[in-house]
């Protein structure tokens, strides 16, 4: 029946002009001892409110909402109804459907009932004083799943907090090999990017601890996911504990990025669709749902109330939960106009650029966009505000090879003929080709691994030692083996993207050779496959130290941290020195080392490279980063080990 109603709706701009509502008061709002319920449902014939004392008991009260202007139905009570649960029965074409409130800020187990929440009563102690750490000179983003962080018994997190929000409120082990929060602090990253933690589908919040999902299945956009709460039945607990997690990250010097998925919902039969059948989803001219997300549906960004919903949701998380950044899943299904609006509204509220915004500039397949809008795709980067960044698949693929073909190598792991292309990465592809024209490197997120596809370690093991390896070493991939050549190219790949202009992004565990044993799509695999294996931080401590040093060093590379439109001027003298051997220089204004000389050697042999004039110091090589070693010898050359990089610095005179 819902499908029939959805197909029957035909969107027009006149519908938006007639019913667009710009108020910020939809949902159940507690204020001055009163509670006001408002829901936008312009096609409804009747809206009835059902109230419940908890998340499981029967209805104890039913009331009719009153229709108002712009399709908004409302009802006010002269009492604070904080802690009660509710839903609506909305009638369209004589048929009444139960639905949760799409504007709810609280819910019960599995999001089946909405919850009335007086948000002022949900703050943990001191949350009103919570502030983000000072804005860093450079953004170094660490992508992390909440359950992955502490599922491992070796995480140092008490059992009752493992896989939960509260895991971030304990320090983890201390000493030579810290875990948990202590590890994050010592690593030196600036932002923790958390995979989706709004209320999502697929997992049963009341189920066992071994369920797992990445969370790209939105149900209630403005409510924290209950799987990560210590009590799934009391809808207030997830709110308070989510805030405690963010508060703890801030207290430890880390900003928080929220992964958001506004491009599709878990299923079309959502609370959005039950509230206004057909409005929130795109359809082709023949009535078929579009599926540019490859998840069954596409949210109709570009329509007035869809855009209002998304923009207001982002602002809600930023204000209520103190979120410091947002990563947009399949941003190519959203519009340039919406992304620029979100950028503008966040800047007006928090200050220009204070909130980080970035997303995936692609989509799975075509999707019908509304007239007058532009998809927020890579090809439209020139239309996006400079404060909206996008993942650089160019940097990723030139370094390690295509993510969809395990055997295909990149520059570091065996490919030939990529010398010129890899030299486009340091300037954030500002001087590249193929029609990609970012306004500045500030629109670029440099990375080599994320939750999608193979981990970096697994990609290298497969491309260099797997059954399809093209380098003459084909065999049975052993992900648990400490291959020295894999370790070397892991270091080289890190050195490359850490010497590229733009923002830096890394998957949690990349710095200790994280493996998922070849599972390239672990979105609902066993948590034992997905979890951070904290023992690897000891086994691969040299790799961890290598990354830590790069992070410290990067923060002093002023010529690389600059995000201005002309930042590429600081990178000079790009040269192809030989097969798989390139170099360039970086002006480093205001730093102790006023000029940098960077070499990438992806060949199988040691290379001798002539240095520019002056006295040079090695800041990073194949074994160590953030050092300061005089160059040995007097012939003004340096030896760069096989499958390694080198960063040298020259002091200001």
Secondary structure, 3 states (H helix, E strand, C coil): CHHHHHHHCCCCHHHHHHHCCCCCCCEEEEECCEEEEEEECCCCCEEEEEEECCCCCCCCEEEECEECHHHEEEEEECCCCCCCEEEEEEEECCEEEEECCCCCCCECHHHCCEECCCHHHCCCCCHHHCCCCCCCCCCEEEEECHHHHHCCHHHCCCHHHCCCHHHHHCCCCCCCCCCHHHHHHHHCCCEEEECCCEEECCCCCCCCCCCCCCCCCEEEEEEECHHHCCCCCCHHHHHHHHHHHHHHHHHCCCEEEEEECCCCCCCCCCHHHHHCCCCCECECCCCCECCCCCCCCCECCCCHHHHHHHHHHHHHHHHHCCCCEEEECCHHHCEHHHHHHHHHHHHHHHCCCCCEEEECCCCCCCCCCCCCCCECCHHHHHHCCCCCEEECHHHHHHHHCCCCCCCCCCCCCCCCCCHHHHHHHCCCCCCCCCCCCCCCHHHEEECCCCCCCCCHHHHHHHHHHCCCCCCCCCCCCCCCCCCHHHHHHHHHHHHHHCCCCCEEEEECCHHHCCCCCCCCCCCCCCHHHHCCCCCHHHHCHHHHHHHHHHHHHHCCCHHHHCCCCCHHHHEEEEEEEECCEEEEEEECCCCCEEEEEEEEECCCCCEEEECCCCCEEEEECCCCEEEEEECCCCCCEEEECCCEEEEEEEECC
